[in-house]
Amino acid sequence: MAIATPQAPSSARDATRRSVAGSVRAPQLSASRLTTDVRLPELPEHIDARAYDGASLLRETVAGARLTPHGALWLLEHADTEAIREAADTIRAGRYPDSRATFIIDRNINYTNACVIKCTFCAFYRLPGSPDAYLRSMDNIIERVDEAIAQGATQIMFQGGHDPDLRIEYYENLFRTIKSRYDLTLHSLSPSEVHHIARYSRLSISETLARLKIAGLDSLPGGGAEILTERVKREISPLKNSAAMWIEIMDEAHRQGLRTTGTMMLGHVDTFRDRVEHLIALRDSQDRAHAALGPGTGYRAFIPWTYQPDNTVLGRSVPGRTSSEDYLRTLAVSRLVLDNVDHVQGSWLTVGKATGQDSLRYGADDLGSIMLEENVVSAAGVVEKCMTNDAMISLIHDAGRLPARRDTTYRVLETFSKGDSGFVANRVHA
């Protein structure tokens, strides 16, 4: 089977991107410089089709052998889609034999859209001082949290732009205020926001995370990863922290007892090699967490989604969206590679509900949130804008899986069975 391979930029497209990157000027920062000793994996650009026997490679992986980086790259480049799917689904079923597929109710609250990082794939940000830049008031934030709780939310995700006017005290006050009023989980910020806060507050990453945790941060989402190779970072987000620094921040979060998630934004300037190097960087990071801290630490889940080009600078040179097959193959290979990460989450926001449902056959055991609010990815165009609780339950049920609502820790709160007059909730945990 011929597989369409993501290509590194052509010379013409590369020139366009250099022009875009060159037009992005770093602000004059009054901020500390942070360094890391993390070393990222490196792979050859391609693997010869004759290097592996696909059936043997997948059989060994399903049996428990660790998939090598070269083997993972070979699968993405050469393996049959159905064979990858079957292997990933077998591993998923072995981990979760009750066939449940989980989801969560939460709200993404974007506290500001003011940002100086100018990621070329982002249509959400506005430069500080722009007429339509905003910083939400505390009253507005509390109103949004109240609305979320009324709809069953157990988690709030605060994420926003990199505003040079916001120091760590702003976030400490925000988290303390929310925690003093509500019994919910703050799964908030991202490594890039932590990096920004540390620089402008002239703190180390360790100090920044420690203070945020004391203020009420419960876990750290994996936003800002995009693709964890320095080549891609330089092309699409030249002012953001490096790929190695992203991993360093997650390693430090794990050392401080924070759980996290890993993410990937695929389908732009990335190649299969980039994706595998990204997955191996996450797997190595998780290995370090488990070696130092034991099981039940580090990344809870891995969440891939697809690049959206609308209204973005990058969309001028990369105007298309990748295929559903490319997304599903990458998701399945991620389940095979990440043998030390418990959960793989399928997407519906960027690929549509049908492909999201299909992801449950490609190794995913979770469909994420119904998303009471999401503005960042949506600004660049999405296939689906919203999802109701009933629609999510039906989507999972129609895929032949047991719908289960969870919390941030993946503790199942209730399952849903089909009755004569609709779905019936079966409470598991209060």
Secondary structure, 3 states (H helix, E strand, C coil): CCCCCCCCCCHHHHHHHHHHHHCCCCCCCCCCCCCCCCCCCCCCCCCCHHHCCHHHHHHHHHCCCCCCHHHHHHHHHHCCHHHHHHHHHHHHHHHCCCCEEEEECEEEECCECECCCCCCCCCCCECCCCCCCCECCHHHHHHHHHHHHHCCCCEEEECCCCCCCCCHHHHHHHHHHHHHHCCCEEECCCHHHHHHHHHHCCCCHHHHHHHHHHHCCCEECCCCCCCCCHHHHHHHCCCCCCHHHHHHHHHHHHHCCCEEEEEEEECCCCCHHHHHHHHHHHHHHHHHHHHHHCCCCCEEEEEEEECCCCCCCHHHCCCCCCCHHHHHHHHHHHHHHCCCCCEEECCCCCCCHHHHHHHCCCCCCEEEECCCCCCCCHHHCCCCCCCCHHHHHHHHHHCCCEEEEECCCCCEEEEEEEECCEEEEEECCC
